[in-house]
Amino acid sequence: MPPLTNALGYSLAIVVLVLAIGSCIRLLSLRVSENQLDIQVATNRRRSLAVWWILVISFCGALLLGRAGIALLFCIASLIALREFKQLFQRHSSETPWLSLGVMLVAIGHYFTMAIFNSQWCLAVFPFLALFVVTGIELANGLPKDFLRTTAGHLWALLLLVWGVSHTVSVSSFPTAAGAPETMAVGWCLFLVLLTESNDIAQALLGRAWGRHRVTPVFSPGKTWEGLAGGFVVTTTLSMLSAPWLTTLTYDRSAGEGMLVSFAAGAVISLAGFMGDVNMSGLKREAFTKDSSTLLPGMGGMIDRLDSLTISAPAFYYFVITFNRAI
């Protein structure tokens, strides 16, 4: 286990503290409005708190194990998400057992190599490998029915639920520059996931409180322009506050320039996360379901938890390698 630096240790402590405060507020609000809420709604909200604690503790444990721990955690998450995708996809397409197995093996191999070798090389090779495996298996099946839909659908799932999400592992390979605030490389991963999840929560809470104008009435009726704007403000603010602690985005920059690049990073994560969320909503709408599964009580399935990261993670990764001077 790598040594725990002050910056990362304080950050993890703050995350747990915020979750504890949020849990108390949620439980108090549920008690106050208990008579006004549907029993099932109140039960789901209580269950979601327990799920949040499990997810946060698992994520903190993965960070403490370093890049290998992060790869293992998100590999498991991607495999569960691929299984959910299969269940949703099969509602409109024929059964493809060999293709499903091939997709799972590609995902496992990808995360395994990322935990050991250079992640940039793994990211570059993955789309070609995914295309080769998916197309090869479908050609070997010799069944032209739904060929385009099946190959395109599974390639789409691999690119988003595996390749896109795996950028959370990639950012942990970014070096910490000499003279920059002391932190572990996994601080990049914490920064990315923290901002993405904060953006989701802020959009949902602020949209529920003040949202009036829907962004995508068909794909995601709950998304409003007010919630999107509120999430953007919260995420960019949090980015400017936490970037000097967890990343080297402000390294070798003036105070103003550091705030600007930190703000831009938050903006990229906020807008890309929104796109990832709505994109996965399209899959669920086609399958005539609100949640990808019932795996996470009060939240839905693993796809519902990873949806924003599918695009925010690669968007942030390429933003950093373009604009970060310490890399």
Sequence and secondary structure as in RCSB ss.txt:
>XXXX:A:sequence
MPPLTNALGYSLAIVVLVLAIGSCIRLLSLRVSENQLDIQVATNRRRSLAVWWILVISFCGALLLGRAGIALLFC
IASLIALREFKQLFQRHSSETPWLSLGVMLVAIGHYFTMAIFNSQWCLAVFPFLALFVVTGIELANGLPKDFLRT
TAGHLWALLLLVWGVSHTVSVSSFPTAAGAPETMAVGWCLFLVLLTESNDIAQALLGRAWGRHRVTPVFSPGKTW
EGLAGGFVVTTTLSMLSAPWLTTLTYDRSAGEGMLVSFAAGAVISLAGFMGDVNMSGLKREAFTKDSSTLLPGMG
GMIDRLDSLTISAPAFYYFVITFNRAI
>XXXX:A:secstr
     HHHHHHHHHHHHHHHHHHHHHHHHHHHTTTTS HHHHHHHHHHHHHHHHHHHHHHHHHHT HHHHHHHHH
HHHHHHHHHHHHHHTTTS   HHHHHHHHHHHHHHHHHHHHS HHHHHHHHHHHHHHHHHHHHHHHT  TTHHHH
HHHHHHHIIIIIIITTHHHHGGGS   TTS    TTHHHHHHHHHHHHHHHHHHHHHHHH  SEEETTTEEEEEH
HHHHHHHHHHHHHHHHHHHHH STTTTS HHHHHHHHHHHHHHHHHHHHHHHHHHHHHHHHTT SSS SSBTTTB
 HHHHHTTHHHHHHHHHHHHHHH TT 
